[in-house]
Amino acid sequence: HDLVLISDSNVRVESDYLRRVVAHLDNDVGMVTAVVAGADAESTGGRLEATYLNTFYARWMFLAEKAGNTCVVGKSMLFSRKVAARFGGIRALGRYLAEDYMAGVAMRKIGQRVMVQSNPVRQHIGKYSVGDFWSRHIRWGRIRKSQAPAAFLFEPLLGSLVSAALGAWATHRAFGLSPQHFAILHFGLWSACDLLLMRRLDGALRLWMPGVWLLRELLAIPLWAHTLSGNTVSWRGRKLALEQGGLLKLS
């Protein structure tokens, strides 16, 4: 096979990375990607970024794969040039800002599966401002909104805050359970699961993780509301408008 590997410059991989990723490529597998683990964060913005990657994105990438709708992440992509040529190759996706995600969609349309490799790849984060974190996730969120608007509208229901409020109301109405008791149980279980996932992806449970996890949860609704309020994104110093389906609006 004439294989193409895309790996971003801020990704750190192990010595057997190529052997492991190629092992997933089979006759009906058109593309192999990987969960991205945020690592080496050195600032509040960087820690928020790592927390987002190691909880929200890792969790939903895993669930999307189980649902047969694997999301391709451009940090790590392996595919056959010959197979990609069947949908026009990467050049055919040039009008999409999320060309990595659309590459996975294109692969499935021609009957090819998209696989997530067995090991995550580590993204070196380093120093990252809170503004950088916010701008990045506004961009990612608006891409999600343009590609799957119905799913985006339900995102708050899938976070810890809104689900806690709904669960507290429902269990109080149905069983008379104290909302405070439900909230304590809910956040205890949710945070424990997320912190275990963060430890697994980062390699250690760090002192800053519980506090930054809580901060990210509190920021999730304002971030979603800001994302909902527009359809433009900032990318490499330029403001770009998105059309339905994730297409870039051409001027």
C-alpha positions, -999 to +999 in steps of 0.1 A: +000+000+000+010+036-006+003+049+029+001+084+041+007+093+078-003+127+092+011+135+126+011+170+141+044+185+153+032+188+189+024+151+191+048+128+210+047+092+201+064+060+213+091+041+194+066+014+182+040+039+171+042+031+134+041-006+139+010-003+161-009+021+139-002+001+107-014-030+124-050-017+124-051-011+087-070-039+070-089-044+037-121-028+050-103-002+072-098+031+053-084+052+080-068+048+115-068+077+140-062+080+177-075+095+209-054+126+218-042+128+254-033+162+266+000+162+285+027+185+299+004+214+306+022+243+323-004+270+328-041+274+337-051+276+300-030+245+293-045+226+321-080+235+310-070+223+275-057+190+289-088+185+310-111+191+280-091+166+258-088+140+285-125+140+296-151+155+271-133+147+239-118+113+249-151+102+263-172+112+232-146+099+207-149+065+224-187+065+224-188+077+188-166+048+178-189+024+196-219+039+177-201+034+144-195+071+138-158+074+146-144+109+147-111+113+129-086+136+146-059+151+125-033+148+152-029+112+140-042+099+107-031+069+086-047+060+053-040+045+019-036+071-008-053+047-033-083+043-011-086+080-004-084+086-042-119+070-044-134+101-028-110+126-045-083+125-018-076+151+009-077+178-018-115+172-022-120+182+014-102+216+011-134+236+017-139+221+051-121+235+082-124+201+099-110+182+069-099+154+093-134+147+105-148+150+070-121+125+058-137+099+081-171+108+068-159+103+032-143+070+041-175+056+055-194+068+024-173+046+002-178+016+026-145+018+045-143+016+083-125+041+105-105+027+134-092+042+166-058+027+174-053+009+207-030+036+223-037+073+226-011+098+212+002+125+236-002+161+227+024+184+243+005+214+255+030+235+275+021+271+282-014+280+270-034+311+279-070+309+289-078+330+259-061+305+236-081+277+252-114+296+249-108+306+212-098+270+203-129+254+218-152+281+203-137+270+169-142+233+176-177+239+190-188+259+160-175+233+136-195+207+156-226+230+154-223+235+117-219+197+110-244+184+135-267+212+148-292+189+165-266+171+184-249+204+194-281+217+209-282+187+232-246+190+244-255+208+277-277+179+287-246+156+285-225+176+309-224+173+347-242+206+356-274+203+336-277+165+341-273+172+379-301+197+379-324+175+358-315+144+379-321+162+412-355+175+400-365+141+387-355+120+417-370+145+441-403+144+422-403+106+418-388+094+451-386+124+474-348+123+474-331+155+486-317+175+457-286+182+477-280+145+484-285+137+447-260+164+437-234+152+460-237+116+447-239+128+411-208+150+412-189+124+433-194+097+407-189+120+377-157+135+390-143+102+401-149+087+366-134+118+349-104+119+372-097+082+366-098+089+328-075+119+332-051+098+352-051+071+326-045+095+297-020+117+315-001+089+333-005+104+368-031+120+390-019+155+396-028+179+424-043+205+401-067+181+384-097+182+407-098+221+408-093+225+370-119+198+364-144+218+384-134+250+366-139+233+332-173+220+342-184+255+353-171+270+320-189+244+299-223+263+297-208+298+290-186+283+264-215+265+248-236+297+248-208+317+232-204+290+206-241+291+199-240+329+194-222+329+160-208+310+131-174+325+126-141+312+139-106+325+142-079+305+125-043+315+120-051+352+124-081+351+100-118+352+107-137+325+087-174+319+084-189+284+084-219+272+064-241+243+073-222+210+070-189+225+080-181+242+047-161+274+047-181+303+033-163+317+003-163+354-002 
